[in-house]
């Protein structure tokens, strides 16, 4: 797969999303993404944490995991009916 076109206009959205997730989880302010495009073009992109984007990401992930843990309680060690929601800390 040729990834060079994906990086033609900077960091692709999917990579930015991953980095924002890591920044939210670790609490770090920024991360440097290093890529070698086409085996010869070395690039470094600095991505800084944006609170609005991070808050939205956390909200989306919280919604996803609440749905997953409550709708599949037979397959997870979490029982939402008993109030053991791991995402309840707001």
Backbone bond lengths (Angstrom), bond angles and torsions (degrees), N, CA, C in turn:
res aa  C-N    CA-C-N  psi(-1)  N-CA   C-N-CA  omega(-1)  CA-C   N-CA-C  phi
1 X - - - 1.456 - - 1.527 108.81 -
2 X 1.288 116.24 132.08 1.458 122.27 178.79 1.529 108.69 -90.07
3 X 1.338 116.53 108.56 1.462 120.03 -177.62 1.522 113.32 -89.85
4 X 1.324 117.09 -8.03 1.470 120.30 -176.74 1.530 112.00 -54.36
5 X 1.350 120.25 -46.48 1.469 119.26 179.70 1.537 113.38 -60.99
6 X 1.326 116.87 -30.23 1.463 119.80 179.67 1.526 112.08 -64.50
7 X 1.332 116.61 -28.48 1.455 122.47 -177.07 1.533 112.48 -101.14
8 X 1.322 117.98 9.65 1.469 121.63 -175.73 1.526 113.14 -60.51
9 X 1.320 117.38 -30.50 1.470 121.25 -177.68 1.524 111.57 -115.92
10 X 1.315 116.49 31.01 1.464 120.18 -179.62 1.521 111.29 102.00
11 X 1.307 115.69 -158.54 1.467 122.15 -176.68 1.528 109.55 -69.51
12 X 1.339 117.48 125.52 1.470 120.29 177.93 1.534 111.08 -64.74
13 X 1.315 115.77 154.53 1.466 121.32 -177.46 1.522 111.96 -57.11
14 X 1.338 117.99 -40.85 1.462 119.97 -177.76 1.525 111.24 -63.42
15 X 1.320 117.33 -36.33 1.463 120.62 179.48 1.525 110.53 -74.14
16 X 1.317 116.34 -39.74 1.469 119.80 177.58 1.523 110.16 -60.70
17 X 1.327 116.52 -40.91 1.462 121.67 178.74 1.528 110.37 -60.94
18 X 1.323 117.30 -44.92 1.467 121.28 178.61 1.519 111.62 -61.57
19 X 1.323 115.89 -44.00 1.466 119.96 -179.01 1.527 110.12 -66.52
20 X 1.327 117.87 -41.72 1.467 120.35 177.83 1.527 110.69 -61.10
21 X 1.326 116.67 -37.80 1.467 120.47 176.14 1.529 110.08 -61.10
22 X 1.320 116.67 -47.59 1.467 120.47 -179.93 1.527 111.46 -63.06
23 X 1.315 117.38 -39.56 1.459 120.35 178.04 1.529 110.87 -65.45
24 X 1.332 116.78 -38.12 1.466 120.22 178.00 1.523 110.99 -65.78
25 X 1.325 116.60 -42.63 1.467 121.32 -177.90 1.524 111.69 -69.18
26 X 1.320 116.59 -43.02 1.467 120.26 -175.17 1.519 113.45 -86.34
27 X 1.334 116.81 -21.33 1.452 119.94 -177.12 1.520 113.72 81.84
28 X 1.324 116.98 4.77 1.462 120.40 178.91 1.525 110.67 -71.29
29 X 1.331 115.38 158.77 1.461 121.34 -177.90 1.528 112.32 -87.78
30 X 1.331 117.62 -32.07 1.466 120.33 -175.43 1.522 110.22 -152.81
31 X 1.334 114.74 162.41 1.466 121.50 175.92 1.520 108.21 -143.43
32 X 1.302 115.33 147.44 1.460 121.13 175.17 1.520 108.58 -102.78
33 X 1.319 116.15 126.49 1.459 122.25 177.35 1.523 106.69 -102.92
34 X 1.321 115.42 122.44 1.462 121.31 -177.73 1.522 108.32 -110.90
35 X 1.334 116.57 128.18 1.464 121.02 179.67 1.523 109.93 -132.74
36 X 1.311 114.06 150.80 1.462 121.35 173.77 1.523 105.63 -117.75
37 X 1.308 116.61 101.44 1.459 122.15 -174.65 1.517 110.92 -88.97
38 X 1.300 115.67 127.76 1.456 120.53 178.46 1.518 113.17 64.42
39 X 1.311 116.75 18.39 1.454 120.63 178.75 1.514 114.38 75.32
40 X 1.337 117.46 3.73 1.464 118.09 -177.41 1.525 115.03 -143.86
41 X 1.306 119.13 -23.06 1.465 121.41 -179.07 1.526 109.95 -95.22
42 X 1.324 116.07 103.74 1.457 123.12 -179.80 1.522 108.49 -86.77
43 X 1.330 116.65 122.29 1.468 121.37 -178.56 1.526 109.84 -130.33
44 X 1.321 116.06 144.81 1.461 122.16 173.77 1.524 107.46 -124.21
45 X 1.329 115.76 125.36 1.460 121.74 178.45 1.525 108.14 -117.38
46 X 1.306 117.08 127.27 1.464 121.57 176.81 1.526 108.08 -96.06
47 X 1.326 115.47 125.97 1.459 121.47 178.41 1.520 107.30 -114.86
48 X 1.317 115.79 121.28 1.456 120.94 179.75 1.519 110.01 -100.77
49 X 1.304 114.38 144.82 1.459 121.70 -179.96 1.528 109.99 -63.95
50 X 1.316 115.52 132.96 1.460 122.12 175.38 1.522 107.07 -117.40
51 X 1.312 115.87 117.22 1.466 120.69 -172.89 1.525 113.36 -58.41
52 X 1.318 117.85 -40.59 1.470 120.00 -179.64 1.526 110.54 -62.44
53 X 1.313 116.04 -45.05 1.467 120.84 179.80 1.528 111.15 -67.32
54 X 1.328 116.25 -41.14 1.463 121.05 179.46 1.523 110.63 -64.72
55 X 1.326 117.58 -42.98 1.467 121.40 178.79 1.519 111.28 -61.86
56 X 1.322 116.56 -42.66 1.467 120.94 178.18 1.525 110.78 -63.56
57 X 1.313 116.63 -42.20 1.461 121.74 179.11 1.527 110.82 -62.06
58 X 1.324 117.26 -45.67 1.466 121.47 179.22 1.521 110.26 -62.44
59 X 1.331 116.79 -41.19 1.461 121.32 179.15 1.534 110.60 -61.94
60 X 1.335 116.86 -44.18 1.466 121.09 179.46 1.524 111.07 -64.30
61 X 1.317 117.24 -42.76 1.465 120.72 -179.45 1.522 110.84 -68.33
62 X 1.316 117.44 -37.97 1.467 120.96 177.50 1.528 109.81 -61.91
63 X 1.333 116.75 -44.73 1.465 121.03 178.31 1.522 110.71 -60.90
64 X 1.331 116.92 -44.82 1.462 120.97 179.46 1.524 111.04 -60.07
65 X 1.330 117.10 -50.56 1.460 119.89 -175.15 1.515 112.63 -70.57
66 X 1.309 118.23 -30.69 1.470 119.52 174.93 1.522 109.61 -64.18
67 X 1.325 116.47 -43.80 1.459 120.28 178.08 1.509 112.02 -64.48
68 X 1.328 116.88 -41.52 1.465 120.79 -179.29 1.513 110.91 -67.58
69 X 1.326 117.40 -44.74 1.458 119.19 -175.88 1.520 111.96 -73.12
70 X 1.328 117.98 -33.01 1.460 119.95 -178.32 1.524 112.75 -83.21
71 X 1.319 117.79 -30.83 1.460 119.39 -177.41 1.520 112.10 -88.71
72 X 1.311 118.52 -15.58 1.466 120.81 -178.95 1.522 110.94 -123.51
73 X 1.331 116.79 38.99 1.459 119.88 -173.84 1.527 113.43 -62.66
74 X 1.334 117.84 -19.24 1.459 119.35 177.08 1.527 111.20 -68.23
75 X 1.332 116.99 -32.12 1.460 120.12 -175.44 1.525 113.36 -98.65
76 X 1.325 117.29 -4.33 1.459 120.26 -179.99 1.527 110.23 -118.16
77 X 1.323 117.14 152.39 1.462 119.58 179.33 1.528 112.56 -79.34
78 X 1.296 116.99 19.50 1.460 121.93 -178.09 1.521 108.20 -113.34
79 X 1.308 117.57 130.85 1.455 120.11 176.31 1.510 108.60 -116.74
80 X 1.303 115.80 101.92 1.463 120.95 -176.82 1.522 111.15 -64.10
81 X 1.327 117.01 -31.76 1.457 120.12 -178.94 1.525 111.14 -63.15
82 X 1.320 117.36 -27.10 1.462 121.31 -179.96 1.523 111.71 -91.53
83 X 1.325 117.04 4.70 1.453 120.85 176.95 1.511 114.71 81.94
84 X 1.315 118.29 19.94 1.461 121.58 179.81 1.517 111.68 -96.21
85 X 1.304 116.51 47.78 1.461 120.76 179.86 1.522 109.17 -79.67
86 X 1.350 118.59 113.50 1.462 120.88 -177.11 1.519 113.33 -68.04
87 X 1.317 117.15 -11.97 1.460 120.40 -178.23 1.520 112.17 -104.98
88 X 1.316 117.07 15.81 1.456 119.66 -175.10 1.516 113.74 -76.54
89 X 1.304 118.73 -11.76 1.470 120.08 178.69 1.524 109.33 -74.95
90 X 1.281 117.55 106.06 1.468 122.29 -177.47 1.486 111.56 -99.16
